[in-house]
């Protein structure tokens, strides 16, 4: 029997959240113990042996992956959240969405200057959310050593955007379209 790849655990739901969208659902990956462990291990693989001080997870599915990766590395986890969700003092970064803009925030004491950070999320689309996360980490004095995703949607240009920022990008699989 062939071993399943991470991509095999991800289901596609047509017309969600609206018509014409092919939604890549990672909850089926998270629900399978073998698939989830495989994804966490593979997300970390290119960074093996490197010093990572904190894992930053981007809201919301990045929290699930980031928490598991931080646990595996025995390092701290930092959530980057949508505006108004964090209770302490924050710094914020706005970014463009397909329609309008949004704001991401992080606690202003979440990182110490010089800490090496891995940013994690489930999906790389346009790269706007991740770029906001990168800017927040850098403003706190952290160094982003890489950005890891389960899924890349290359047609939406996120990888090219992060490459242009000099980021090391790692994705476990890609899907055509948006």
VMD Tcl script that builds the backbone (N, CA, C; Angstrom):
set m [mol new atoms 534]
animate dup $m
set s [atomselect $m all]
$s set {name element resname resid chain x y z} {
  {N N UNK 1 A 0.846 -1.193 0.000}
  {CA C UNK 1 A 0.000 0.000 0.000}
  {C C UNK 1 A 0.881 1.241 0.000}
  {N N UNK 2 A 0.506 2.205 -0.816}
  {CA C UNK 2 A 1.265 3.459 -0.917}
  {C C UNK 2 A 1.067 4.296 0.344}
  {N N UNK 3 A 2.152 4.900 0.794}
  {CA C UNK 3 A 2.046 5.813 1.935}
  {C C UNK 3 A 1.357 7.094 1.489}
  {N N UNK 4 A 0.444 7.580 2.299}
  {CA C UNK 4 A -0.244 8.819 1.970}
  {C C UNK 4 A 0.690 10.009 2.155}
  {N N UNK 5 A 0.531 11.002 1.298}
  {CA C UNK 5 A 1.241 12.270 1.425}
  {C C UNK 5 A 0.327 13.251 2.157}
  {N N UNK 6 A 0.901 14.324 2.669}
  {CA C UNK 6 A 0.111 15.336 3.375}
  {C C UNK 6 A -1.065 15.805 2.519}
  {N N UNK 7 A -0.812 16.022 1.248}
  {CA C UNK 7 A -1.867 16.516 0.342}
  {C C UNK 7 A -3.079 15.581 0.314}
  {N N UNK 8 A -2.848 14.282 0.504}
  {CA C UNK 8 A -3.940 13.306 0.466}
  {C C UNK 8 A -4.921 13.456 1.635}
  {N N UNK 9 A -4.493 14.101 2.697}
  {CA C UNK 9 A -5.348 14.289 3.884}
  {C C UNK 9 A -6.202 15.567 3.804}
  {N N UNK 10 A -5.952 16.402 2.802}
  {CA C UNK 10 A -6.631 17.694 2.689}
  {C C UNK 10 A -7.817 17.548 1.749}
  {N N UNK 11 A -8.988 17.959 2.235}
  {CA C UNK 11 A -10.150 17.871 1.350}
  {C C UNK 11 A -10.424 19.242 0.729}
  {N N UNK 12 A -11.054 19.193 -0.427}
  {CA C UNK 12 A -11.432 20.411 -1.141}
  {C C UNK 12 A -12.947 20.545 -1.090}
  {N N UNK 13 A -13.409 21.722 -0.702}
  {CA C UNK 13 A -14.847 21.993 -0.627}
  {C C UNK 13 A -15.149 23.093 -1.641}
  {N N UNK 14 A -15.953 22.752 -2.634}
  {CA C UNK 14 A -16.281 23.690 -3.704}
  {C C UNK 14 A -17.243 24.771 -3.201}
  {N N UNK 15 A -17.056 25.976 -3.726}
  {CA C UNK 15 A -17.963 27.110 -3.492}
  {C C UNK 15 A -18.058 27.536 -2.028}
  {N N UNK 16 A -16.941 27.413 -1.285}
  {CA C UNK 16 A -16.886 27.909 0.102}
  {C C UNK 16 A -15.715 28.868 0.212}
  {N N UNK 17 A -15.836 30.022 0.843}
  {CA C UNK 17 A -17.027 30.563 1.500}
  {C C UNK 17 A -18.040 31.176 0.540}
  {N N UNK 18 A -17.673 31.297 -0.755}
  {CA C UNK 18 A -18.671 31.719 -1.733}
  {C C UNK 18 A -18.368 31.083 -3.083}
  {N N UNK 19 A -19.305 31.235 -4.002}
  {CA C UNK 19 A -19.241 30.564 -5.284}
  {C C UNK 19 A -17.936 30.851 -6.012}
  {N N UNK 20 A -17.392 29.787 -6.605}
  {CA C UNK 20 A -16.175 29.923 -7.389}
  {C C UNK 20 A -14.892 29.659 -6.612}
  {N N UNK 21 A -14.982 29.561 -5.287}
  {CA C UNK 21 A -13.812 29.291 -4.455}
  {C C UNK 21 A -13.700 27.791 -4.207}
  {N N UNK 22 A -12.499 27.276 -4.389}
  {CA C UNK 22 A -12.210 25.885 -4.030}
  {C C UNK 22 A -11.458 25.940 -2.706}
  {N N UNK 23 A -12.175 25.696 -1.605}
  {CA C UNK 23 A -11.594 25.833 -0.258}
  {C C UNK 23 A -10.785 24.595 0.087}
  {N N UNK 24 A -9.532 24.789 0.475}
  {CA C UNK 24 A -8.652 23.689 0.874}
  {C C UNK 24 A -8.764 23.542 2.389}
  {N N UNK 25 A -9.406 22.471 2.821}
  {CA C UNK 25 A -9.751 22.268 4.229}
  {C C UNK 25 A -8.720 21.378 4.917}
  {N N UNK 26 A -7.940 21.976 5.829}
  {CA C UNK 26 A -6.904 21.222 6.549}
  {C C UNK 26 A -7.433 20.564 7.820}
  {N N UNK 27 A -8.696 20.772 8.167}
  {CA C UNK 27 A -9.208 20.136 9.388}
  {C C UNK 27 A -9.180 18.615 9.270}
  {N N UNK 28 A -9.312 18.089 8.055}
  {CA C UNK 28 A -9.232 16.642 7.854}
  {C C UNK 28 A -7.801 16.145 8.079}
  {N N UNK 29 A -6.822 16.971 7.765}
  {CA C UNK 29 A -5.420 16.654 8.050}
  {C C UNK 29 A -5.190 16.659 9.561}
  {N N UNK 30 A -5.682 17.696 10.242}
  {CA C UNK 30 A -5.495 17.805 11.694}
  {C C UNK 30 A -6.178 16.673 12.449}
  {N N UNK 31 A -7.293 16.182 11.919}
  {CA C UNK 31 A -8.075 15.149 12.606}
  {C C UNK 31 A -7.433 13.764 12.527}
  {N N UNK 32 A -6.504 13.575 11.611}
  {CA C UNK 32 A -5.849 12.282 11.446}
  {C C UNK 32 A -4.487 12.319 12.133}
  {N N UNK 33 A -4.298 11.473 13.139}
  {CA C UNK 33 A -3.070 11.517 13.947}
  {C C UNK 33 A -1.821 11.351 13.084}
  {N N UNK 34 A -1.832 10.413 12.177}
  {CA C UNK 34 A -0.660 10.164 11.330}
  {C C UNK 34 A -0.414 11.346 10.386}
  {N N UNK 35 A -1.477 11.844 9.786}
  {CA C UNK 35 A -1.344 12.975 8.865}
  {C C UNK 35 A -0.852 14.228 9.573}
  {N N UNK 36 A -1.395 14.490 10.758}
  {CA C UNK 36 A -1.011 15.685 11.522}
  {C C UNK 36 A 0.463 15.607 11.923}
  {N N UNK 37 A 0.882 14.455 12.428}
  {CA C UNK 37 A 2.296 14.289 12.812}
  {C C UNK 37 A 3.204 14.445 11.590}
  {N N UNK 38 A 2.797 13.865 10.472}
  {CA C UNK 38 A 3.582 13.979 9.244}
  {C C UNK 38 A 3.736 15.447 8.841}
  {N N UNK 39 A 2.643 16.207 8.914}
  {CA C UNK 39 A 2.695 17.626 8.538}
  {C C UNK 39 A 3.638 18.396 9.456}
  {N N UNK 40 A 3.531 18.184 10.762}
  {CA C UNK 40 A 4.399 18.892 11.715}
  {C C UNK 40 A 5.860 18.536 11.451}
  {N N UNK 41 A 6.156 17.258 11.290}
  {CA C UNK 41 A 7.535 16.823 11.027}
  {C C UNK 41 A 8.067 17.430 9.731}
  {N N UNK 42 A 7.245 17.413 8.689}
  {CA C UNK 42 A 7.700 17.929 7.394}
  {C C UNK 42 A 7.834 19.448 7.387}
  {N N UNK 43 A 7.003 20.136 8.158}
  {CA C UNK 43 A 7.145 21.596 8.248}
  {C C UNK 43 A 8.483 21.971 8.894}
  {N N UNK 44 A 8.917 21.155 9.849}
  {CA C UNK 44 A 10.174 21.416 10.561}
  {C C UNK 44 A 11.420 20.958 9.810}
  {N N UNK 45 A 11.262 19.983 8.946}
  {CA C UNK 45 A 12.414 19.313 8.336}
  {C C UNK 45 A 13.477 20.273 7.778}
  {N N UNK 46 A 13.116 21.277 6.963}
  {CA C UNK 46 A 14.170 22.121 6.379}
  {C C UNK 46 A 14.905 22.986 7.405}
  {N N UNK 47 A 14.364 23.085 8.592}
  {CA C UNK 47 A 14.950 23.946 9.624}
  {C C UNK 47 A 15.677 23.131 10.703}
  {N N UNK 48 A 15.801 21.832 10.481}
  {CA C UNK 48 A 16.458 20.942 11.452}
  {C C UNK 48 A 17.879 21.428 11.714}
  {N N UNK 49 A 18.239 21.480 12.976}
  {CA C UNK 49 A 19.586 21.882 13.356}
  {C C UNK 49 A 19.782 23.382 13.473}
  {N N UNK 50 A 18.788 24.169 13.067}
  {CA C UNK 50 A 18.890 25.620 13.200}
  {C C UNK 50 A 18.331 26.059 14.542}
  {N N UNK 51 A 18.873 27.146 15.073}
  {CA C UNK 51 A 18.349 27.687 16.323}
  {C C UNK 51 A 17.037 28.410 16.033}
  {N N UNK 52 A 16.001 27.970 16.705}
  {CA C UNK 52 A 14.695 28.639 16.636}
  {C C UNK 52 A 14.313 28.938 18.078}
  {N N UNK 53 A 14.071 30.219 18.374}
  {CA C UNK 53 A 13.742 30.625 19.738}
  {C C UNK 53 A 12.240 30.676 19.987}
  {N N UNK 54 A 11.465 31.012 18.960}
  {CA C UNK 54 A 10.008 31.111 19.089}
  {C C UNK 54 A 9.369 30.693 17.781}
  {N N UNK 55 A 8.161 30.178 17.905}
  {CA C UNK 55 A 7.325 29.907 16.738}
  {C C UNK 55 A 6.173 30.897 16.777}
  {N N UNK 56 A 5.968 31.588 15.662}
  {CA C UNK 56 A 4.857 32.524 15.519}
  {C C UNK 56 A 3.802 31.861 14.652}
  {N N UNK 57 A 2.577 31.772 15.172}
  {CA C UNK 57 A 1.463 31.212 14.417}
  {C C UNK 57 A 0.511 32.310 14.001}
  {N N UNK 58 A 0.089 32.277 12.738}
  {CA C UNK 58 A -0.833 33.276 12.209}
  {C C UNK 58 A -2.264 32.782 12.368}
  {N N UNK 59 A -3.138 33.668 12.812}
  {CA C UNK 59 A -4.540 33.314 13.052}
  {C C UNK 59 A -5.171 32.743 11.788}
  {N N UNK 60 A -5.944 31.677 11.926}
  {CA C UNK 60 A -6.238 30.923 13.129}
  {C C UNK 60 A -5.623 29.532 13.051}
  {N N UNK 61 A -5.605 28.939 11.862}
  {CA C UNK 61 A -5.093 27.566 11.780}
  {C C UNK 61 A -3.590 27.496 12.027}
  {N N UNK 62 A -2.908 28.618 11.875}
  {CA C UNK 62 A -1.490 28.675 12.220}
  {C C UNK 62 A -1.250 28.462 13.704}
  {N N UNK 63 A -2.288 28.700 14.536}
  {CA C UNK 63 A -2.152 28.442 15.975}
  {C C UNK 63 A -2.032 26.933 16.229}
  {N N UNK 64 A -2.815 26.158 15.509}
  {CA C UNK 64 A -2.820 24.704 15.697}
  {C C UNK 64 A -1.464 24.132 15.312}
  {N N UNK 65 A -0.998 24.498 14.134}
  {CA C UNK 65 A 0.300 24.017 13.650}
  {C C UNK 65 A 1.438 24.585 14.485}
  {N N UNK 66 A 1.381 25.874 14.745}
  {CA C UNK 66 A 2.455 26.540 15.483}
  {C C UNK 66 A 2.606 26.016 16.893}
  {N N UNK 67 A 1.488 25.732 17.555}
  {CA C UNK 67 A 1.543 25.178 18.903}
  {C C UNK 67 A 2.202 23.814 18.921}
  {N N UNK 68 A 1.849 22.984 17.935}
  {CA C UNK 68 A 2.438 21.647 17.852}
  {C C UNK 68 A 3.931 21.726 17.541}
  {N N UNK 69 A 4.310 22.627 16.660}
  {CA C UNK 69 A 5.725 22.776 16.294}
  {C C UNK 69 A 6.522 23.333 17.469}
  {N N UNK 70 A 5.985 24.330 18.169}
  {CA C UNK 70 A 6.679 24.888 19.335}
  {C C UNK 70 A 6.877 23.805 20.395}
  {N N UNK 71 A 5.861 22.994 20.604}
  {CA C UNK 71 A 5.968 21.890 21.563}
  {C C UNK 71 A 7.081 20.929 21.150}
  {N N UNK 72 A 7.106 20.573 19.882}
  {CA C UNK 72 A 8.116 19.644 19.380}
  {C C UNK 72 A 9.527 20.202 19.576}
  {N N UNK 73 A 9.672 21.528 19.401}
  {CA C UNK 73 A 10.983 22.174 19.535}
  {C C UNK 73 A 11.309 22.567 20.976}
  {N N UNK 74 A 10.330 22.458 21.869}
  {CA C UNK 74 A 10.475 22.935 23.254}
  {C C UNK 74 A 10.827 24.420 23.303}
  {N N UNK 75 A 10.104 25.210 22.497}
  {CA C UNK 75 A 10.273 26.666 22.495}
  {C C UNK 75 A 8.910 27.323 22.694}
  {N N UNK 76 A 8.928 28.627 22.913}
  {CA C UNK 76 A 7.693 29.370 23.116}
  {C C UNK 76 A 6.911 29.564 21.827}
  {N N UNK 77 A 5.611 29.810 21.995}
  {CA C UNK 77 A 4.691 30.067 20.885}
  {C C UNK 77 A 4.112 31.470 21.018}
  {N N UNK 78 A 4.050 32.189 19.910}
  {CA C UNK 78 A 3.518 33.551 19.890}
  {C C UNK 78 A 2.387 33.626 18.867}
  {N N UNK 79 A 1.176 33.988 19.306}
  {CA C UNK 79 A 0.086 34.161 18.351}
  {C C UNK 79 A 0.086 35.564 17.741}
  {N N UNK 80 A -0.095 35.621 16.422}
  {CA C UNK 80 A -0.362 36.888 15.736}
  {C C UNK 80 A -1.836 36.839 15.371}
  {N N UNK 81 A -2.596 37.813 15.915}
  {CA C UNK 81 A -4.055 37.754 15.837}
  {C C UNK 81 A -4.646 38.947 15.118}
  {N N UNK 82 A -5.904 38.791 14.751}
  {CA C UNK 82 A -6.646 39.908 14.187}
  {C C UNK 82 A -6.845 40.972 15.269}
  {N N UNK 83 A -6.981 42.210 14.834}
  {CA C UNK 83 A -7.100 43.350 15.738}
  {C C UNK 83 A -8.178 43.130 16.792}
  {N N UNK 84 A -7.823 43.468 18.041}
  {CA C UNK 84 A -8.789 43.448 19.131}
  {C C UNK 84 A -8.927 42.119 19.855}
  {N N UNK 85 A -8.138 41.118 19.509}
  {CA C UNK 85 A -8.285 39.790 20.111}
  {C C UNK 85 A -7.295 39.522 21.243}
  {N N UNK 86 A -6.210 40.293 21.313}
  {CA C UNK 86 A -5.200 40.064 22.353}
  {C C UNK 86 A -5.444 40.990 23.539}
  {N N UNK 87 A -5.310 40.503 24.773}
  {CA C UNK 87 A -5.668 41.298 25.947}
  {C C UNK 87 A -4.609 42.313 26.393}
  {N N UNK 88 A -3.355 42.066 26.088}
  {CA C UNK 88 A -2.289 42.957 26.572}
  {C C UNK 88 A -2.007 44.075 25.592}
  {N N UNK 89 A -0.938 44.845 25.889}
  {CA C UNK 89 A -0.528 45.918 24.985}
  {C C UNK 89 A 0.026 45.307 23.711}
  {N N UNK 90 A -0.376 45.856 22.574}
  {CA C UNK 90 A -0.006 45.281 21.284}
  {C C UNK 90 A 0.630 46.317 20.367}
  {N N UNK 91 A 1.293 45.811 19.333}
  {CA C UNK 91 A 1.623 46.625 18.172}
  {C C UNK 91 A 0.817 46.035 17.024}
  {N N UNK 92 A 0.504 46.864 16.038}
  {CA C UNK 92 A -0.347 46.397 14.948}
  {C C UNK 92 A 0.281 46.697 13.596}
  {N N UNK 93 A -0.172 45.926 12.614}
  {CA C UNK 93 A 0.305 46.067 11.238}
  {C C UNK 93 A -0.885 45.860 10.317}
  {N N UNK 94 A -1.138 46.847 9.461}
  {CA C UNK 94 A -2.241 46.671 8.517}
  {C C UNK 94 A -1.712 46.011 7.249}
  {N N UNK 95 A -2.618 45.378 6.524}
  {CA C UNK 95 A -2.258 44.721 5.267}
  {C C UNK 95 A -3.484 44.675 4.371}
  {N N UNK 96 A -3.224 44.475 3.084}
  {CA C UNK 96 A -4.294 44.475 2.092}
  {C C UNK 96 A -4.915 43.091 1.949}
  {N N UNK 97 A -6.224 43.078 1.881}
  {CA C UNK 97 A -6.974 41.875 1.546}
  {C C UNK 97 A -7.455 42.013 0.106}
  {N N UNK 98 A -8.058 40.961 -0.410}
  {CA C UNK 98 A -8.588 41.030 -1.764}
  {C C UNK 98 A -9.600 42.178 -1.876}
  {N N UNK 99 A -10.411 42.327 -0.818}
  {CA C UNK 99 A -11.392 43.416 -0.793}
  {C C UNK 99 A -11.190 44.196 0.500}
  {N N UNK 100 A -10.408 45.286 0.443}
  {CA C UNK 100 A -10.198 46.114 1.623}
  {C C UNK 100 A -8.898 45.791 2.325}
  {N N UNK 101 A -8.879 46.055 3.641}
  {CA C UNK 101 A -7.676 45.770 4.406}
  {C C UNK 101 A -8.027 45.239 5.778}
  {N N UNK 102 A -7.019 44.700 6.448}
  {CA C UNK 102 A -7.195 44.141 7.783}
  {C C UNK 102 A -5.986 44.530 8.616}
  {N N UNK 103 A -6.073 44.251 9.910}
  {CA C UNK 103 A -4.988 44.582 10.831}
  {C C UNK 103 A -4.667 43.361 11.677}
  {N N UNK 104 A -3.376 43.046 11.773}
  {CA C UNK 104 A -2.896 41.969 12.630}
  {C C UNK 104 A -2.159 42.599 13.808}
  {N N UNK 105 A -2.179 41.903 14.952}
  {CA C UNK 105 A -1.525 42.421 16.149}
  {C C UNK 105 A -0.737 41.320 16.850}
  {N N UNK 106 A 0.246 41.762 17.629}
  {CA C UNK 106 A 1.011 40.876 18.486}
  {C C UNK 106 A 1.265 41.633 19.784}
  {N N UNK 107 A 1.385 40.903 20.891}
  {CA C UNK 107 A 1.735 41.569 22.149}
  {C C UNK 107 A 3.095 42.224 22.010}
  {N N UNK 108 A 3.235 43.420 22.567}
  {CA C UNK 108 A 4.480 44.171 22.396}
  {C C UNK 108 A 5.657 43.568 23.164}
  {N N UNK 109 A 5.382 42.601 24.039}
  {CA C UNK 109 A 6.457 41.943 24.794}
  {C C UNK 109 A 6.616 40.463 24.423}
  {N N UNK 110 A 6.077 40.074 23.250}
  {CA C UNK 110 A 6.063 38.664 22.857}
  {C C UNK 110 A 7.434 38.135 22.435}
  {N N UNK 111 A 8.298 39.021 21.983}
  {CA C UNK 111 A 9.627 38.625 21.515}
  {C C UNK 111 A 10.679 39.532 22.130}
  {N N UNK 112 A 11.872 38.984 22.247}
  {CA C UNK 112 A 13.018 39.785 22.656}
  {C C UNK 112 A 13.882 40.017 21.426}
  {N N UNK 113 A 14.565 41.157 21.394}
  {CA C UNK 113 A 15.446 41.482 20.275}
  {C C UNK 113 A 16.439 40.351 20.054}
  {N N UNK 114 A 16.616 39.986 18.795}
  {CA C UNK 114 A 17.583 38.950 18.439}
  {C C UNK 114 A 17.021 37.539 18.407}
  {N N UNK 115 A 15.797 37.346 18.887}
  {CA C UNK 115 A 15.233 35.993 18.849}
  {C C UNK 115 A 14.973 35.576 17.405}
  {N N UNK 116 A 15.262 34.297 17.151}
  {CA C UNK 116 A 15.077 33.719 15.824}
  {C C UNK 116 A 13.711 33.035 15.774}
  {N N UNK 117 A 12.935 33.393 14.750}
  {CA C UNK 117 A 11.516 33.044 14.695}
  {C C UNK 117 A 11.187 32.266 13.426}
  {N N UNK 118 A 10.371 31.226 13.592}
  {CA C UNK 118 A 9.768 30.520 12.472}
  {C C UNK 118 A 8.293 30.905 12.443}
  {N N UNK 119 A 7.822 31.413 11.307}
  {CA C UNK 119 A 6.411 31.776 11.145}
  {C C UNK 119 A 5.691 30.613 10.471}
  {N N UNK 120 A 4.515 30.255 11.016}
  {CA C UNK 120 A 3.777 29.080 10.547}
  {C C UNK 120 A 2.319 29.444 10.271}
  {N N UNK 121 A 1.797 28.917 9.164}
  {CA C UNK 121 A 0.371 29.025 8.862}
  {C C UNK 121 A -0.021 27.842 7.986}
  {N N UNK 122 A -1.316 27.651 7.824}
  {CA C UNK 122 A -1.763 26.510 7.030}
  {C C UNK 122 A -1.662 26.786 5.536}
  {N N UNK 123 A -1.850 28.048 5.125}
  {CA C UNK 123 A -2.045 28.352 3.714}
  {C C UNK 123 A -1.324 29.631 3.316}
  {N N UNK 124 A -0.612 29.573 2.201}
  {CA C UNK 124 A 0.004 30.756 1.603}
  {C C UNK 124 A -0.772 31.088 0.344}
  {N N UNK 125 A -1.479 32.216 0.377}
  {CA C UNK 125 A -2.261 32.654 -0.787}
  {C C UNK 125 A -1.569 33.885 -1.385}
  {N N UNK 126 A -2.012 35.086 -1.021}
  {CA C UNK 126 A -1.383 36.304 -1.545}
  {C C UNK 126 A -0.149 36.707 -0.755}
  {N N UNK 127 A -0.002 36.155 0.464}
  {CA C UNK 127 A 1.147 36.478 1.305}
  {C C UNK 127 A 0.946 37.693 2.196}
  {N N UNK 128 A -0.207 38.348 2.125}
  {CA C UNK 128 A -0.450 39.564 2.907}
  {C C UNK 128 A -0.423 39.337 4.405}
  {N N UNK 129 A -1.077 38.288 4.869}
  {CA C UNK 129 A -1.100 37.997 6.299}
  {C C UNK 129 A 0.300 37.680 6.800}
  {N N UNK 130 A 1.026 36.866 6.039}
  {CA C UNK 130 A 2.376 36.499 6.457}
  {C C UNK 130 A 3.297 37.715 6.446}
  {N N UNK 131 A 3.171 38.561 5.440}
  {CA C UNK 131 A 4.001 39.767 5.414}
  {C C UNK 131 A 3.729 40.637 6.634}
  {N N UNK 132 A 2.466 40.760 7.026}
  {CA C UNK 132 A 2.143 41.524 8.241}
  {C C UNK 132 A 2.816 40.884 9.457}
  {N N UNK 133 A 2.790 39.543 9.539}
  {CA C UNK 133 A 3.468 38.832 10.625}
  {C C UNK 133 A 4.967 39.091 10.630}
  {N N UNK 134 A 5.567 39.066 9.458}
  {CA C UNK 134 A 7.011 39.336 9.332}
  {C C UNK 134 A 7.328 40.736 9.851}
  {N N UNK 135 A 6.538 41.708 9.414}
  {CA C UNK 135 A 6.763 43.106 9.832}
  {C C UNK 135 A 6.651 43.243 11.354}
  {N N UNK 136 A 5.669 42.570 11.949}
  {CA C UNK 136 A 5.507 42.634 13.408}
  {C C UNK 136 A 6.715 42.030 14.119}
  {N N UNK 137 A 7.168 40.869 13.665}
  {CA C UNK 137 A 8.341 40.216 14.267}
  {C C UNK 137 A 9.547 41.142 14.173}
  {N N UNK 138 A 9.756 41.713 12.997}
  {CA C UNK 138 A 10.915 42.580 12.789}
  {C C UNK 138 A 10.834 43.839 13.639}
  {N N UNK 139 A 9.640 44.390 13.802}
  {CA C UNK 139 A 9.474 45.588 14.630}
  {C C UNK 139 A 9.791 45.311 16.096}
  {N N UNK 140 A 9.610 44.053 16.533}
  {CA C UNK 140 A 9.959 43.679 17.906}
  {C C UNK 140 A 11.428 43.257 18.032}
  {N N UNK 141 A 12.168 43.323 16.924}
  {CA C UNK 141 A 13.588 42.991 16.959}
  {C C UNK 141 A 13.898 41.532 16.687}
  {N N UNK 142 A 12.887 40.754 16.311}
  {CA C UNK 142 A 13.105 39.351 15.990}
  {C C UNK 142 A 13.638 39.176 14.585}
  {N N UNK 143 A 14.210 38.004 14.344}
  {CA C UNK 143 A 14.734 37.653 13.021}
  {C C UNK 143 A 13.926 36.472 12.501}
  {N N UNK 144 A 13.248 36.657 11.377}
  {CA C UNK 144 A 12.469 35.574 10.774}
  {C C UNK 144 A 13.432 34.678 10.000}
  {N N UNK 145 A 13.552 33.423 10.435}
  {CA C UNK 145 A 14.460 32.499 9.745}
  {C C UNK 145 A 13.743 31.727 8.646}
  {N N UNK 146 A 12.412 31.753 8.658}
  {CA C UNK 146 A 11.663 31.081 7.608}
  {C C UNK 146 A 10.166 31.163 7.851}
  {N N UNK 147 A 9.423 30.831 6.787}
  {CA C UNK 147 A 7.966 30.805 6.821}
  {C C UNK 147 A 7.541 29.437 6.288}
  {N N UNK 148 A 6.754 28.700 7.085}
  {CA C UNK 148 A 6.374 27.340 6.729}
  {C C UNK 148 A 4.856 27.222 6.622}
  {N N UNK 149 A 4.417 26.582 5.550}
  {CA C UNK 149 A 2.995 26.439 5.263}
  {C C UNK 149 A 2.702 25.000 4.855}
  {N N UNK 150 A 1.481 24.555 5.132}
  {CA C UNK 150 A 1.053 23.259 4.621}
  {C C UNK 150 A 0.776 23.379 3.127}
  {N N UNK 151 A 0.042 24.422 2.732}
  {CA C UNK 151 A -0.426 24.578 1.350}
  {C C UNK 151 A 0.077 25.890 0.760}
  {N N UNK 152 A 0.531 25.821 -0.487}
  {CA C UNK 152 A 0.846 27.008 -1.278}
  {C C UNK 152 A -0.148 27.065 -2.433}
  {N N UNK 153 A -0.712 28.244 -2.658}
  {CA C UNK 153 A -1.532 28.494 -3.850}
  {C C UNK 153 A -0.702 29.402 -4.758}
  {N N UNK 154 A 0.204 28.826 -5.557}
  {CA C UNK 154 A 1.179 29.639 -6.286}
  {C C UNK 154 A 0.559 30.655 -7.241}
  {N N UNK 155 A -0.629 30.355 -7.763}
  {CA C UNK 155 A -1.258 31.276 -8.706}
  {C C UNK 155 A -1.613 32.617 -8.066}
  {N N UNK 156 A -1.672 32.666 -6.734}
  {CA C UNK 156 A -2.036 33.913 -6.048}
  {C C UNK 156 A -0.825 34.769 -5.670}
  {N N UNK 157 A 0.393 34.259 -5.913}
  {CA C UNK 157 A 1.584 35.100 -5.810}
  {C C UNK 157 A 2.215 35.279 -4.451}
  {N N UNK 158 A 1.750 34.565 -3.442}
  {CA C UNK 158 A 2.297 34.753 -2.100}
  {C C UNK 158 A 3.761 34.380 -1.972}
  {N N UNK 159 A 4.145 33.260 -2.579}
  {CA C UNK 159 A 5.549 32.831 -2.497}
  {C C UNK 159 A 6.459 33.876 -3.131}
  {N N UNK 160 A 6.069 34.385 -4.295}
  {CA C UNK 160 A 6.882 35.408 -4.974}
  {C C UNK 160 A 6.999 36.657 -4.095}
  {N N UNK 161 A 5.911 37.022 -3.431}
  {CA C UNK 161 A 5.915 38.189 -2.545}
  {C C UNK 161 A 6.886 37.987 -1.381}
  {N N UNK 162 A 6.855 36.803 -0.767}
  {CA C UNK 162 A 7.749 36.521 0.359}
  {C C UNK 162 A 9.196 36.346 -0.112}
  {N N UNK 163 A 9.385 35.748 -1.286}
  {CA C UNK 163 A 10.732 35.637 -1.868}
  {C C UNK 163 A 11.328 37.034 -2.064}
  {N N UNK 164 A 10.499 37.970 -2.530}
  {CA C UNK 164 A 10.963 39.342 -2.774}
  {C C UNK 164 A 11.397 40.023 -1.475}
  {N N UNK 165 A 10.864 39.561 -0.341}
  {CA C UNK 165 A 11.270 40.092 0.963}
  {C C UNK 165 A 12.515 39.377 1.498}
  {N N UNK 166 A 13.020 38.412 0.727}
  {CA C UNK 166 A 14.201 37.663 1.148}
  {C C UNK 166 A 13.893 36.548 2.124}
  {N N UNK 167 A 12.636 36.134 2.187}
  {CA C UNK 167 A 12.231 35.086 3.120}
  {C C UNK 167 A 12.488 33.699 2.542}
  {N N UNK 168 A 12.804 32.786 3.440}
  {CA C UNK 168 A 12.905 31.374 3.092}
  {C C UNK 168 A 11.512 30.788 3.272}
  {N N UNK 169 A 10.941 30.258 2.193}
  {CA C UNK 169 A 9.565 29.767 2.204}
  {C C UNK 169 A 9.557 28.258 1.989}
  {N N UNK 170 A 8.803 27.568 2.845}
  {CA C UNK 170 A 8.674 26.120 2.741}
  {C C UNK 170 A 7.198 25.769 2.774}
  {N N UNK 171 A 6.729 25.045 1.764}
  {CA C UNK 171 A 5.340 24.575 1.727}
  {C C UNK 171 A 5.339 23.081 1.416}
  {N N UNK 172 A 4.409 22.365 2.033}
  {CA C UNK 172 A 4.359 20.912 1.890}
  {C C UNK 172 A 3.692 20.460 0.595}
  {N N UNK 173 A 2.759 21.262 0.080}
  {CA C UNK 173 A 2.090 20.907 -1.159}
  {C C UNK 173 A 1.514 22.163 -1.799}
  {N N UNK 174 A 1.127 22.041 -3.046}
  {CA C UNK 174 A 0.551 23.180 -3.765}
  {C C UNK 174 A -0.727 22.729 -4.464}
  {N N UNK 175 A -1.631 23.670 -4.627}
  {CA C UNK 175 A -2.862 23.450 -5.389}
  {C C UNK 175 A -2.963 24.554 -6.422}
  {N N UNK 176 A -3.392 24.186 -7.606}
  {CA C UNK 176 A -3.589 25.177 -8.664}
  {C C UNK 176 A -4.809 26.016 -8.354}
  {N N UNK 177 A -4.858 27.220 -8.907}
  {CA C UNK 177 A -6.021 28.095 -8.742}
  {C C UNK 177 A -5.986 28.827 -7.428}
  {N N UNK 178 A -7.130 29.443 -7.088}
  {CA C UNK 178 A -7.160 30.279 -5.904}
  {C C UNK 178 A -8.068 29.817 -4.839}
}
mol reanalyze $m
mol bondsrecalc $m
mol representation Tube
mol addrep $m
